[in-house]
Amino acid sequence: MNPTMIQFFHWYSDGNSQLYNHIKDSATYLKELGISAVWFPPAYKSAGGGYSVGYDPYDLFDLGEFDQKGTTPTKYGNKEQYLTACKTLQESGISVIADIVLNHKAGGDELEKFHAVKVNPENRQENLSEPFEIESYTKFTFPGRGEKYSDFKWNFQCFSGVDYAEGQEEGIFQIINDHGDGWEEMIDTEKGNYDYLMYNDVDQRNHFVREELNNWGKWYHDQIHFDGVRLDAVKHQSPEFYQEWLHTLRANTGKNIFAVGEYWSPGELPLLEKYIEATEGSMSLFDSSLHHNFHEASLAGAEYDLRTIFDKTLTLSNPLLSVTLVDNHDTQPLQELEAPVEKWFKPLAYALILLRQDGYPCIFYPDLFGAHYTDQDKQGNDQEIFLDKVEKIEELLKARQLFAYGTQRDYFEDANCLGWIREGDEEHKGCAVVLSNKDAYQKPMEMGSQYSGQTFHDYLGWFEDKVTIDENGWGNFPVPAGNVSVWIPAD
């Protein structure tokens, strides 16, 4: 079976404790489509309480169990619903991918006074002040949970920076603590040093912090027995920390936990490669460069040279550690990193990640289920967004499970029409895939002599006519203008 993941949420997923039940009720449907793993949103209590998407984590040990931040359940449901959804998927043979957010904490319980330096937001290596005393919400005591599961209390020594100080104008304040001079060392020099992202930045040089996060990883696994982790904002965390954390997690659980990191640097492949090298291949990364190419191709239309679609991508340079995607919660319309792939191009993009041999594809919830939401654009105007289910997405997913096997031969000689074949293997018939960003085409491709005399039909249903494979194993496979066709043996 070809592995396929789904991100089963988006930035505007329904609240009111609906999501976990929706995931549980969708298990059979996902299994039928060949989905082998479900990426859940962050499941712990966040500063935004019942309204939080989950990327402002407050208490990692509260999976919707304690009355904190104005609610017991999270936006997605309570702990019991969460455990039930995970168990239902796993009993259906579907892996659970947990979203891990260890870069920052938000919603501290008490103010603390400490010394800090104000830095330039565009160059965090440039100090804008001498050290001075500030007051910020860096003390986390979790009064709603008490000391159940952990008695660790967070204070300013656990953080390297904050973006809030009582009585001060907005800014970034580098904390002077006992665990390291300046920011933690990062792969990239963006903004001088991009250790600081938001809220209270966790200082992972602090031995007690690392010990707590290692213990929490084991505890979290023991709750839901996750099979993999999606690591948030790894761009802003030292590679050494996650290398240690993953090693400890795998040792503690006795499982080869799958891990994919979010290092979002569109079009900057060398940074992804550098991070993989620094973490010694201990995690995969999302191919943000391939997503960038999809976005650009969808905007450029027929002007885009499809032969370059995999240029400067992780999928080309390191396919075994590439997780491919068409969109996610950060790139969807009205989000900070908004760069959606246009509707017409999405079937082509999904064919490129689902029906080829390289990369581990992750599909996005709205592309399978659709989505509708309203939010403000960057000018402050309300915008209503309708995201339609991607045309033929179910057929493309099924084609991946039934036919995308065996030797792959590429026919990438035309700037506006790509084709490739999969020969199949001992258990599966193969397929021929053709896609166009311009006119209707016919692409001559060699399926192999084992298919001589056989007829192929269009699995997506665009053509009634069949293609007959000649005595040399070749066929002439059509595709509609600006679309994709998948041809499979008629028998």
C-alpha positions in Angstrom: 0.0 0.0 0.0 1.3 3.5 -0.9 1.3 5.7 2.3 -0.8 8.8 2.2 -1.4 11.4 5.0 -4.2 13.8 5.4 -4.0 17.1 7.4 -7.5 16.7 8.9 -8.0 20.4 9.8 -7.5 23.9 8.5 -7.1 27.3 10.2 -10.9 27.8 10.3 -12.1 24.3 11.2 -15.4 24.2 13.0 -15.2 24.6 16.8 -17.7 23.5 19.4 -15.9 20.2 20.0 -16.9 18.8 16.6 -13.6 17.8 15.0 -12.6 14.7 16.9 -16.1 13.1 16.3 -15.8 14.1 12.6 -12.4 12.3 12.4 -13.8 9.2 14.2 -16.9 9.1 11.9 -14.6 9.5 8.8 -12.4 6.5 9.5 -14.1 4.1 7.1 -14.2 6.7 4.3 -10.5 7.5 4.7 -9.6 3.8 4.7 -11.5 3.3 1.5 -9.5 6.1 -0.1 -6.2 4.6 1.0 -5.4 7.3 3.6 -2.9 5.6 5.9 -2.2 8.5 8.4 -4.2 11.3 9.9 -2.4 14.5 11.1 -4.4 15.9 14.0 -4.3 19.6 15.0 -2.4 20.5 18.3 -4.5 18.8 21.0 -3.4 20.6 24.1 -5.0 23.6 25.9 -3.9 26.9 24.4 -4.0 30.5 25.4 -7.1 31.0 23.2 -9.1 28.3 25.1 -12.0 26.9 23.1 -11.3 29.2 20.1 -7.6 28.4 19.6 -6.4 26.6 16.6 -3.7 25.3 18.9 -0.5 27.1 18.0 -0.5 29.2 21.1 0.1 26.3 23.6 -0.5 26.9 27.2 -0.5 23.5 29.0 0.9 20.5 27.1 -0.5 18.1 29.7 -4.1 19.3 29.2 -5.6 17.4 26.3 -9.1 18.8 27.0 -9.3 17.4 30.6 -9.0 20.5 32.9 -11.0 23.7 33.3 -8.3 26.1 32.0 -8.5 29.2 29.8 -12.2 29.3 30.2 -13.0 25.8 28.9 -12.4 22.1 29.6 -12.5 20.9 26.0 -10.3 22.4 23.4 -11.8 23.8 20.1 -11.8 20.2 18.8 -13.2 18.3 21.7 -12.4 16.8 25.1 -9.7 14.3 26.0 -12.2 11.3 25.9 -13.3 12.3 22.4 -9.6 12.7 21.4 -8.6 9.3 22.7 -11.7 7.7 21.0 -10.9 9.2 17.6 -7.2 8.1 17.8 -8.2 4.5 18.8 -10.9 4.3 16.1 -8.3 5.3 13.4 -5.7 2.9 14.7 -8.2 0.0 14.8 -8.9 0.8 11.2 -5.2 0.5 10.3 -4.7 4.3 10.1 -1.7 5.9 11.8 -2.1 8.9 14.2 0.2 11.9 13.6 0.4 14.3 16.6 1.1 18.0 16.1 4.0 19.0 18.4 4.5 22.7 19.3 7.6 23.1 21.5 9.0 26.4 20.2 6.9 28.7 22.4 4.3 28.9 25.2 1.5 31.4 25.6 -1.0 32.6 28.2 1.2 32.6 31.3 -0.5 32.7 34.7 1.6 35.3 36.6 3.8 38.2 36.0 7.6 38.0 36.7 10.3 40.7 36.8 13.6 40.0 35.1 16.2 41.7 33.0 16.1 41.8 29.2 17.4 43.7 26.2 15.1 45.1 23.5 16.3 44.0 20.0 15.6 45.1 16.5 12.7 42.9 15.1 14.4 42.8 11.7 17.8 42.0 13.1 17.6 40.3 16.5 21.4 40.5 16.8 21.1 44.3 17.1 20.3 45.6 20.6 18.1 48.6 20.9 18.7 49.1 24.6 21.0 48.3 27.5 19.7 45.5 29.9 16.8 46.8 31.9 14.1 45.3 34.1 10.8 44.3 32.5 7.7 42.4 33.7 6.0 39.8 31.6 3.7 36.7 31.9 6.4 34.1 32.1 5.2 32.1 35.1 3.1 29.1 34.3 1.6 27.3 37.3 -1.4 25.6 35.7 -3.8 26.2 38.6 -6.6 24.3 36.8 -4.5 21.1 36.5 -2.4 21.5 39.7 0.5 18.9 39.7 -1.3 16.0 38.0 1.0 14.4 35.4 3.8 16.9 36.1 4.8 19.3 39.0 7.1 21.4 36.7 6.5 25.1 36.9 7.8 27.4 34.1 9.4 30.7 34.8 11.5 33.3 32.9 14.6 31.1 33.2 12.8 28.7 30.8 12.5 31.3 28.0 14.9 33.2 25.8 12.6 36.0 24.7 9.1 37.6 24.9 7.1 40.0 22.9 5.2 41.6 25.8 6.4 43.7 28.7 4.1 45.6 31.1 4.1 49.3 30.3 6.4 49.0 27.3 5.7 49.5 23.6 5.4 46.4 21.5 8.7 44.7 20.7 11.0 41.7 21.1 12.8 41.5 24.4 15.7 39.0 24.8 15.7 37.6 28.3 18.9 37.5 30.3 18.9 34.1 31.9 21.4 31.5 33.3 21.3 29.1 30.4 23.0 30.7 27.4 24.4 34.0 26.1 22.0 35.4 23.5 19.7 33.5 21.2 20.1 29.8 20.4 22.0 29.0 17.2 19.9 28.6 14.1 20.6 27.2 10.6 19.5 30.4 8.9 20.6 34.0 9.4 17.2 35.4 8.5 16.4 38.4 10.7 20.0 38.1 12.1 18.8 35.1 14.2 15.3 33.7 13.8 15.2 31.8 17.2 12.4 34.1 18.3 9.1 33.6 16.6 6.3 34.5 19.0 4.9 34.6 22.6 7.3 33.2 25.2 10.2 31.6 23.3 11.2 28.3 25.0 14.9 28.2 25.8 15.8 24.6 25.0 19.4 25.1 26.3 17.9 24.8 29.8 18.5 21.3 31.0 15.3 21.2 33.2 13.2 22.3 30.2 14.7 19.6 28.0 14.1 17.0 30.7 10.5 18.2 31.0 9.8 18.1 27.3 11.4 14.6 27.0 9.2 13.3 29.8 6.2 15.0 28.3 6.9 13.2 24.9 6.8 9.8 26.6 3.6 10.8 28.6 1.9 12.0 25.5 2.7 8.9 23.6 1.3 6.8 26.4 -2.0 8.7 26.2 -2.8 8.2 22.5 0.0 5.9 21.2 0.7 8.2 18.3 2.6 6.7 15.3 4.2 9.9 14.1 4.7 13.6 14.9 4.5 16.8 12.9 7.0 19.2 14.4 5.9 22.9 14.3 8.3 25.7 13.5 11.6 23.7 13.4 13.1 26.6 11.5 13.1 28.5 14.9 14.6 25.7 17.0 18.1 24.3 17.3 18.6 21.1 15.3 20.4 19.6 18.3 17.3 19.9 20.5 15.0 18.0 18.1 17.6 15.4 17.4 17.8 14.6 21.1 14.1 14.8 21.6 13.3 12.4 18.8 16.1 10.0 19.9 14.7 10.0 23.4 11.1 9.6 22.3 12.0 6.6 20.0 14.1 5.0 22.8 11.3 5.6 25.4 8.5 4.2 23.3 10.5 1.4 21.5 8.9 2.6 18.3 10.5 4.1 15.2 8.2 7.2 15.4 7.8 8.9 12.1 8.6 12.7 12.2 8.1 15.5 9.7 9.3 19.0 10.5 7.9 22.3 9.3 10.8 24.3 8.0 8.9 26.8 5.8 11.4 28.5 3.4 9.7 28.5 0.0 12.2 28.4 -2.9 15.2 27.9 -0.5 16.1 24.3 -0.9 19.7 24.6 0.5 18.2 25.6 3.9 16.1 22.4 4.0 19.1 20.3 3.0 21.2 22.0 5.7 18.6 21.3 8.4 18.4 17.6 7.3 22.2 17.4 7.5 22.2 19.1 11.0 19.5 16.7 12.3 21.4 13.7 10.7 18.3 12.6 8.8 16.3 12.1 11.9 13.2 13.7 10.4 11.5 14.4 7.1 10.6 17.9 6.0 7.6 19.3 4.2 8.7 20.3 0.7 8.0 24.0 0.8 9.9 24.5 -2.4 7.6 22.2 -4.3 4.6 24.0 -2.9 6.1 27.2 -4.0 6.5 25.8 -7.6 2.9 24.7 -7.6 1.7 28.1 -6.4 3.8 29.8 -9.2 2.7 27.4 -11.8 -1.0 27.9 -10.9 -0.6 31.7 -11.3 1.4 31.6 -14.5 -0.9 29.2 -16.4 0.4 28.2 -19.9 3.4 30.5 -19.4 4.8 28.1 -16.8 7.3 25.5 -18.1 6.1 22.3 -16.5 9.4 20.6 -17.1 10.8 22.7 -14.2 8.1 21.8 -11.7 10.5 19.7 -9.6 13.5 22.0 -10.0 15.1 23.0 -6.6 12.8 20.8 -4.6 13.4 18.4 -1.7 11.5 15.8 -3.6 14.1 15.9 -6.3 17.2 16.1 -4.1 16.1 13.9 -1.2 12.9 12.0 -2.0 13.0 9.7 1.0 12.8 12.6 3.4 10.3 14.7 1.5 6.7 15.1 2.5 4.8 16.7 -0.4 1.7 18.9 -0.1 -0.5 21.1 -2.3 -1.7 23.5 0.4 -1.9 23.7 4.2 -3.4 25.8 7.1 -0.7 28.5 6.7 -0.9 28.9 2.9 -4.8 28.9 2.6 -6.5 32.2 1.8 -6.4 35.0 4.4 -3.5 33.4 6.3 -0.2 35.0 7.1 1.8 32.9 4.6 -1.1 32.9 2.1 0.0 31.3 -1.2 -2.8 29.0 -2.3 -2.6 26.8 -5.4 -5.2 28.0 -7.8 -8.3 25.8 -8.2 -7.7 24.8 -11.8 -4.2 23.5 -11.1 -4.9 21.5 -8.0 -5.8 18.2 -9.8 -2.5 18.5 -11.7 -0.6 19.2 -8.4 -2.3 16.2 -6.7 -1.4 13.9 -9.7 2.2 15.1 -9.3 2.4 14.1 -5.6 0.0 11.1 -5.6 0.9 9.2 -8.7 4.7 9.4 -8.8 7.2 7.3 -6.8 9.0 10.1 -4.9 7.8 11.8 -1.7 5.2 11.1 1.0 2.0 12.9 0.0 -0.1 14.9 2.5 -3.5 16.0 1.3 -5.3 19.0 2.9 -8.7 18.8 4.5 -10.5 21.4 2.4 -9.3 19.7 -0.8 -11.2 16.5 0.2 -14.1 17.9 2.1 -14.4 21.6 1.0 -14.4 24.6 3.4 -16.3 27.8 3.9 -15.2 30.7 6.3 -15.0 34.4 6.7 -12.0 36.4 8.0 -10.4 39.8 7.5 -7.9 40.4 4.7 -4.7 42.4 5.3 -6.6 45.6 4.6 -9.1 44.8 7.4 -12.0 44.0 5.1 -14.2 41.0 5.7 -13.8 38.3 3.1 -15.9 35.2 2.6 -14.0 32.3 1.3 -15.3 29.1 -0.4 -12.8 26.3 -1.0 -14.3 23.6 -3.2 -13.4 20.0 -3.0 -10.7 19.3 -5.6 -12.2 17.8 -8.8 -11.5 14.0 -9.1 -9.6 14.0 -5.8 -11.2 10.7 -4.7 -10.3 9.1 -8.0 -6.7 10.3 -7.8 -6.4 8.9 -4.3 -7.8 5.5 -5.4 -5.5 5.5 -8.4 -2.6 5.9 -6.1 -3.6 2.8 -4.1 -4.5 0.7 -7.1 -2.1 1.6 -9.9 0.8 3.8 -8.9 3.4 1.1 -8.5 6.5 -0.2 -10.2 9.0 1.3 -12.6 8.4 5.0 -13.5 9.3 6.4 -16.9 9.0 10.2 -17.5 8.0 12.0 -20.7 8.9 15.6 -19.8 9.9 16.9 -23.2 7.0 19.3 -23.6 6.8 22.6 -21.6 3.0 22.4 -21.4 2.4 18.7 -21.2 4.0 16.2 -18.8 3.5 12.4 -18.9 4.8 9.4 -17.0 4.0 5.8 -16.7 4.1 3.3 -13.8 4.6 -0.2 -15.1 2.9 -1.9 -12.1 4.3 -4.8 -10.1 3.4 -8.4 -9.4 0.3 -7.4 -7.5 -0.8 -4.2 -9.3 -1.5 -3.1 -12.8 0.2 0.1 -13.8 -1.1 3.4 -15.2 -0.2 6.2 -17.6 -0.6 9.8 -16.4 -0.8 12.9 -18.6 -1.3 16.5 -17.5 -1.5 19.8 -19.4 -1.4 23.5 -18.4 -2.5 24.6 -21.9 -4.1 22.7 -24.8 -5.5 19.3 -25.2 -2.7 16.9 -26.1 -1.9 13.3 -26.9 1.3 11.9 -25.3 3.0 8.9 -26.8 4.4 6.8 -24.0 5.8 3.3 -23.5 3.8 1.2 -21.1 5.9 -1.9 -21.7 5.6 -5.0 -23.9 3.7 -6.8 -21.3 0.7 -4.6 -22.1 0.9 -5.2 -25.9 -2.6 -5.5 -27.4 -4.4 -4.4 -24.2 -6.8 -1.4 -24.1 -6.6 1.4 -21.5 -9.4 3.6 -20.4 -9.4 7.0 -18.7 -9.9 6.4 -14.9 -11.0 10.0 -14.4 -13.7 9.6 -17.0 -12.9 12.5 -19.4 -12.7 10.3 -22.5 -15.0 7.5 -23.7 -12.5 6.3 -26.4 -9.9 3.7 -25.3 -6.2 3.6 -26.1 -4.8 0.4 -27.5 -1.2 -0.5 -26.7 0.8 -1.5 -29.8 3.1 -4.5 -30.3 6.1 -2.5 -29.0 4.3 -1.6 -25.8 3.5 2.0 -26.8 0.2 4.0 -26.5 -0.9 7.5 -27.5 -2.6 8.9 -24.3 -4.9 12.0 -24.5 -5.5 14.7 -21.9 -8.0 17.6 -21.9 -6.8 21.2 -22.0 -5.6 22.4 -18.6 -6.3 19.1 -16.8 -5.0 15.6 -16.0 -5.9 12.1 -17.2 -5.0 8.7 -15.7 -5.1 5.8 -18.0 -5.4 2.2 -16.7 -5.9 -1.3 -18.2 -9.5 -1.7 -19.2 -9.7 -5.2 -17.7 
